[in-house]
Amino acid sequence: MVALAARQGRQLQRYSSTGGRLVVGCIPYKFDVNCSSNDLLHSLEVLVISSQKGYGMMFPKGGWESDETVKQAASREALEEAGVQGNVERRLGKWKYKSSTQAINESVMFPLKVTEELVHWPEMSARERKWVSVEEAREGCKHPWMREALDRLVRRLSSLIRHRKSATVA
C-alpha cells in the first residue's frame, strides 16, 4: 500500500491581489448504474464530505498552491479530502466568499467524474464521505456558492444528455 499524506501549511498558498486565498474545489460525481430510473439525472450521485469543523456537508476544496495547475489542485483536494480520483472537467465557475476569518477568498469549482474510489486516503480519519442525490447535497451543503456550482453541474449534464438523446433520434 502506498502511504498518502495531505499537504500541510500555507507556504505554497496562492493569494489574490486583495489578500484572500485562492481556493479550488470540485464536485465528484458518478451515475448509479443500478438505478431503476431511465432518467440519467435521477441516477446522478455526488460525493459530499464532512467539514473538519463538523458544520454540515460540503464538496472537497482547499488552497491552490504555487507548484500546481488549477486542475491539479482540484484533483489533489478530491484525493486528500474524499479519497477519489477521476477526470477533472471544464470549470463550473468562479465565486468570492467570506471565510471564517472574514477574508474574501476566491474559489474555482470543477466537476470531477469519478473513476476510482480509494479505500484509504489522507484525511479519512478527519472526514466522512457519502454519495448522495443532488437534492440531498443541495439540502445539506452549507455554502451557497457550492450549491450554485452544483446547480451549474446539473444544468450542464442535463444539456449534454438532451443533446445526446436528440443525436441518437436523428
Solvent accessible surface area in square Angstrom, and as a share of the most:
residue,aa,sasa,rsa
1,M,197,0.88
2,V,122,0.70
3,A,99,0.77
4,L,77,0.38
5,A,90,0.69
6,A,17,0.13
7,R,94,0.34
8,Q,148,0.66
9,G,52,0.50
10,R,135,0.49
11,Q,155,0.69
12,L,78,0.39
13,Q,18,0.08
14,R,73,0.27
15,Y,112,0.43
16,S,17,0.11
17,S,124,0.80
18,T,114,0.67
19,G,50,0.48
20,G,2,0.02
21,R,46,0.17
22,L,35,0.17
23,V,2,0.01
24,V,0,0.00
25,G,0,0.00
26,C,0,0.00
27,I,0,0.00
28,P,0,0.00
29,Y,5,0.02
30,K,65,0.28
31,F,53,0.22
32,D,46,0.24
33,V,141,0.81
34,N,134,0.69
35,C,43,0.26
36,S,116,0.75
37,S,46,0.30
38,N,150,0.77
39,D,56,0.29
40,L,83,0.41
41,L,51,0.25
42,H,134,0.60
43,S,6,0.04
44,L,4,0.02
45,E,41,0.18
46,V,0,0.00
47,L,0,0.00
48,V,2,0.01
49,I,2,0.01
50,S,31,0.20
51,S,11,0.07
52,Q,111,0.49
53,K,143,0.61
54,G,58,0.56
55,Y,137,0.52
56,G,41,0.39
57,M,46,0.20
58,M,14,0.06
59,F,0,0.00
60,P,0,0.00
61,K,39,0.16
62,G,11,0.10
63,G,8,0.08
64,W,52,0.18
65,E,17,0.08
66,S,65,0.42
67,D,84,0.43
68,E,15,0.07
69,T,77,0.45
70,V,38,0.22
71,K,88,0.37
72,Q,100,0.45
73,A,0,0.00
74,A,0,0.00
75,S,41,0.27
76,R,32,0.12
77,E,8,0.04
78,A,0,0.00
79,L,34,0.17
80,E,11,0.05
81,E,11,0.05
82,A,0,0.00
83,G,0,0.00
84,V,0,0.00
85,Q,72,0.32
86,G,21,0.20
87,N,87,0.45
88,V,30,0.17
89,E,49,0.22
90,R,162,0.59
91,R,119,0.44
92,L,10,0.05
93,G,8,0.08
94,K,112,0.47
95,W,23,0.08
96,K,138,0.58
97,Y,32,0.12
98,K,124,0.53
99,S,22,0.14
100,S,96,0.62
101,T,109,0.64
102,Q,118,0.52
103,A,39,0.30
104,I,81,0.41
105,N,5,0.03
106,E,28,0.12
107,S,0,0.00
108,V,15,0.09
109,M,0,0.00
110,F,4,0.02
111,P,0,0.00
112,L,0,0.00
113,K,85,0.36
114,V,23,0.13
115,T,94,0.55
116,E,87,0.39
117,E,75,0.33
118,L,31,0.15
119,V,116,0.67
120,H,94,0.42
121,W,26,0.09
122,P,32,0.20
123,E,26,0.12
124,M,82,0.36
125,S,115,0.74
126,A,51,0.40
127,R,25,0.09
128,E,134,0.60
129,R,57,0.21
130,K,120,0.51
131,W,49,0.17
132,V,4,0.03
133,S,45,0.29
134,V,18,0.10
135,E,98,0.44
136,E,79,0.36
137,A,0,0.00
138,R,70,0.26
139,E,145,0.65
140,G,26,0.25
141,C,3,0.02
142,K,81,0.34
143,H,33,0.15
144,P,87,0.55
145,W,16,0.06
146,M,0,0.00
147,R,77,0.28
148,E,70,0.32
149,A,0,0.00
150,L,0,0.00
151,D,42,0.22
152,R,79,0.29
153,L,0,0.00
154,V,25,0.15
155,R,145,0.53
156,R,44,0.16
157,L,11,0.06
158,S,17,0.11
159,S,56,0.36
160,L,80,0.40
161,I,21,0.10
162,R,153,0.56
163,H,125,0.56
164,R,164,0.60
165,K,113,0.48
166,S,67,0.43
167,A,62,0.48
168,T,113,0.66
169,V,130,0.75
170,A,118,0.92
